[in-house]
Amino acid sequence: MEKMRMESVDMTEKNIEKMELLFPNCITEALDKSGKLKKAINFEVLKQMLSDEIVDGDEAYEFTWVGKKAAIVEANKSIRKTLRPCIEESIEWDDTENLYIEGDNLEVLKLLQESYLGKVKMIYIDPPYNTGNDFIYRDNFSLSISEYEEQLGVLDEGGNILFKNTYNNGRFHSDWCSMIYSRLMLARNLLSNDGAIFISIDDSELENLKKICDEVFGADNFINIISLKLKNIAGASGGGQDKRLKKNMEFILLYAKNYKAIEPFENIYSYTPISQLVEFYRKNGISWKYTSALVNSGDKIYVASTIDGDGNEIKIYKRENYKIESISSIMKSENITEKEAYDKYSNCIFQTAMPQSSIRPRVIEKLKEIGIDSDLYSIEYIPKTGRNKGKLYEQFYKGKNFRLFAWLRDVAEEIDGVLYKKDLQGTYWDFVGEINNLTKEGDVSFLNGKKPVKLLMQMLKMITNENDIVLDFFSGSASTAHAVMQLNLEDNGNRKFIMVQIPQEIDDDSESTYSNICELGKARIRRSGKKILKENTEKVAVQNLDVGFRVFKLDDSNMTNVFYSVDDYSQGLLSNLETNIKSDRNDLDLLFGCLIEWGLPLSLPYNSEKIEGCTVHNYNNGDLVACFNENIPDSVIKHIAKKQPLRAVFRDSSFANSPSKINVGEIFKSLAPDTKVKVI
């Protein structure tokens, strides 16, 4: 009877198997550490297979850093870890399909390799930005002391998982590149063929991350870099006396697993006409009373013409005898309410956000050329092609600095880009209307430094369908989980999330009373789930909305060391080694440890029953049946075999002796010949 490995999959071995399918003549044999033969790659032959001529020398076009090879080895190396279920911290354990996993994401990703291989439709991560103050994950790269000192020049003797990657570290960028590289290698394996990954980053590592993603996912699978303004453009300012301008942008890299397999994006941009936007702000109690309105657009006088990038003519007019008033002034002068002011002047509300436009650069260039000095001017044009062909559009600009100032509502409802909110190429300020009441509930601050739920929902709409799996392995305060639940509510979907977060301590100066980020993240999911259910009782009543999650915690293997290295123990220790399973592990620990090795998802339903004093676990109606009792009688073995499960697993000590173990094999051959039987 075959024994279970009880360790993560060896990715090097898996990669060699894949290479054998492509280049069988490149496979050779080599001795492993124990002296046994194993498959290996003949890299000289592989090099010849991939080149029409041999190129000698070390020069090659590549992006590298100190520790890159070690990062590759670390990603492929197996580990002896497990995920232990934590029912008491979970919500709706028996019914939910969502997962929250606490632990170093590198090790967690390794453990998920078989259970979720090619099953994740979308990954979103917001990793540390390497600003000089961020904690990052310190990997135990498989280098000898001498190799480590030679390549790195530093040696971390503290053995801590986390450390500050500060600028005075000589490997500031190398450490960060190694950290993200190994994780992206493993993450790519989990993506489905039509899946995609979004990665938030600022400019400190944008260029390096782009090169790493080109290598891991392939440059052909690059889709776009999405720009995100951090605040309203009106609030942006320069850098004072600093030589650098104040940062106002972050970025989201978007890569596909297979560019040809993904569906066209229909939801990259989501537009809202100004009239709807005003109504939205009014409903959500957001005041625009300090905003200006064009009460009278006055007379227009033609001054020049130019063309946009598509060859459409743009006519430029200066405006005279116009009148602009603030909403608060209109309320006062006309003795009307703010709502009445909105209703009366919402067709010409001004704001200072600057939407993208293909015509704007041409207009600015022309205005500079002719030196127009009008305080207010407008442009109009008629597209020659496209869905808006033949329609006349007018746009208003104000000021000599050529800032786009306002567009009329009747224009905005007909043309893309006119005072519309671009959900991705927008700003945090653009999403202020969707910030929920959880912003500061109790001692959990969900907004500070976190991505808006609406932004995450927009990315989910681009990639996922109703039953897809979404992974975030830098989950932080669990904004992604919140977005998944909210979108499921809106479109009646059944997306499942997997959140992974290391239990990093929260800074001492934080107002939060939670000890680490995991505690905060779990609280976020609980509270947002309750809020969704409370505010949508009618819809939830007819919709099976999943707002629960199963909690798992990364831990050492369920097996004692003797399971791996019997030769290290003396005869005198044998009496203390009667079992190969650690004393603090229970049946559920063993069951889910087996699921990980056998590649079964961790979110499926299961039940247990008592048969002649033995507990029999049935996972997903026969995908796996397990019994971990001592000295299991043949009658219980026959009961399990008659169920004809796909897989069955027992403890090695479940059988009194070798003949009993052989008898189990014979029972399954007779009653369930197709069942795979293993012991731990």
Secondary structure, DSSP 8 states (H G I E B T S, - for coil): -EE---S---HHHHHHHHHHHH-GGGEEEEE-TTS-EEEEE-HHHHHHHT-SS---SS-------TTHHHHHHHHH----EEEEE-GGG-BSTTT---EEEES-HHHHHHHTTTTTTTTEEEEEE-----SSS-EEE----S--HHHHHHHHS----S--SEEE--TTSTTHHHHHHHHHHHHHHHHHHHEEEEEEEEEEE-TTSHHHHHHHHHHHH-GGGEEEEEEEESS-GGG----TTSSS----EEEEEEEESSTTTS---S-S-----HHHHHHHHHHTT---TTSEEEEE--EEEEEEEEE-TTS-EEEEEEEES-EEEEHHHHHHHHT--HHHHHHHHGGGB--------SSHHHHHHHHHHHT---SEEEEEE--SSSTTTT--EEEEEESTT--EEEE-HHHHTTSTTSS---SSSSBTGGGGGG--TTTEETTEE-STT---HHHHHHHHHHH--TT-EEEESS-TTTHHHHHHHHHHHHHT---EEEEEE---B--TT-S---SBHHHHHHHHHHHHHHHHHHHTHHHHHTS-----BEEEEEEE-SB-GGGT-GGGS-GGGGGG-S-SB-TT--HHHHHHHHHHHHT--TTS-EEEEEETTEEEEEETTTTEEEE--SS--HHHHHHHHHT--SEEEE-GGGSSSHHHHHHHHHHHHHH-TT-EEEE-
